[in-house]
Amino acid sequence: MDCIFCKIANGEIPATKVYEDETVVAFNDLEPQAPTHILVIPKEHISSAAEVTEENSKVIAHIFEVIAKLSKDLKMDEGFRVVNNCGDSAGQTVKHIHFHLLSGRKFTWPAG
């Protein structure tokens, strides 16, 4: 499989990691959209949110536990945004489920 996020998770491609355990890797985004922009990915390859099942949903739950931990550890007291893009027309460019954890600026809705 030629998945860039699998390669990061396996240590084949370097990344500035802010968290890692046996299930999840979190690292700084190379093109940040906010002062803090972290990508949180499972080490297991799951293509998108459309591929979440009863069998792999524990991994997704763990990702949100990690996001909660990071938000506290990084003092995101004023708030943060979690974004997941699913599919081409939603802007998913890497076909490995990932969550953007953004903080450090005021966000608008629906874009920005």
C-alpha positions in Angstrom: 0.0 0.0 0.0 1.3 3.4 -0.9 -0.3 5.5 1.8 1.6 8.4 3.1 -0.1 8.3 6.5 0.6 4.6 6.9 4.3 5.4 6.2 4.3 8.2 8.8 2.6 5.8 11.3 5.2 3.1 10.5 8.1 5.6 10.9 9.1 5.4 7.2 8.4 9.1 6.7 9.4 11.6 9.4 6.9 13.8 11.0 6.9 16.2 14.0 4.9 14.0 16.4 3.1 15.4 19.4 1.6 12.2 20.5 2.0 8.5 19.8 0.7 5.2 21.4 0.1 1.7 20.0 -3.0 2.8 18.2 -2.7 6.5 17.2 -0.2 9.0 15.9 -0.7 12.8 16.2 1.7 15.2 14.3 1.9 18.8 13.2 0.3 19.5 9.8 2.8 20.6 7.1 0.4 23.3 5.9 -1.2 24.6 9.0 -4.5 26.4 8.8 -4.3 27.7 12.4 -1.6 28.4 14.9 -2.0 24.9 16.2 -2.9 22.3 13.5 -2.4 18.7 14.4 -3.4 15.6 12.4 -4.6 12.7 14.4 -4.5 9.3 12.6 -5.0 5.7 13.5 -2.0 3.4 12.8 -4.5 1.0 11.3 -5.4 1.9 7.7 -9.1 3.0 7.6 -9.8 4.8 4.3 -12.4 7.2 5.5 -15.3 7.8 7.9 -17.4 5.9 5.4 -15.4 2.8 6.3 -15.9 2.9 10.1 -17.5 -0.3 11.3 -18.4 -2.0 14.6 -15.1 -3.8 14.4 -12.9 -0.6 14.1 -15.0 2.0 15.9 -13.0 1.5 19.1 -10.0 3.0 17.2 -12.1 6.1 16.3 -13.3 6.4 20.0 -9.6 6.3 21.1 -8.8 9.0 18.6 -11.3 11.3 20.3 -9.8 10.4 23.7 -6.4 11.5 22.4 -7.9 14.7 21.0 -9.4 15.5 24.4 -6.0 14.8 26.0 -4.1 16.9 23.5 -6.6 19.8 24.0 -5.9 19.8 27.7 -2.1 19.2 27.4 -1.8 22.0 24.8 -4.1 24.4 26.8 -6.7 24.8 24.2 -8.9 26.4 26.9 -10.6 28.9 24.5 -11.8 26.2 22.2 -10.7 24.1 19.3 -12.1 22.6 16.1 -12.0 19.0 15.0 -12.5 18.4 11.2 -12.8 15.2 9.2 -13.2 15.3 5.4 -14.8 12.2 3.8 -14.5 11.8 0.1 -13.1 13.8 -2.8 -15.8 16.4 -2.9 -15.5 17.0 0.8 -11.7 17.7 0.4 -10.2 14.4 1.6 -6.8 14.4 -0.1 -5.3 11.4 1.8 -7.4 8.3 1.7 -6.5 7.4 5.3 -9.0 8.6 8.0 -7.6 11.6 9.8 -8.8 14.3 12.1 -7.6 17.9 12.0 -7.3 19.4 15.5 -7.2 23.2 15.1 -6.8 25.9 17.7 -5.3 29.3 18.4 -7.6 31.5 16.3 -11.2 32.4 15.9 -13.1 30.2 13.4 -16.0 31.0 11.2 -18.7 28.8 9.9 -19.1 27.1 7.4 -15.6 27.8 6.1 -12.4 29.3 7.5 
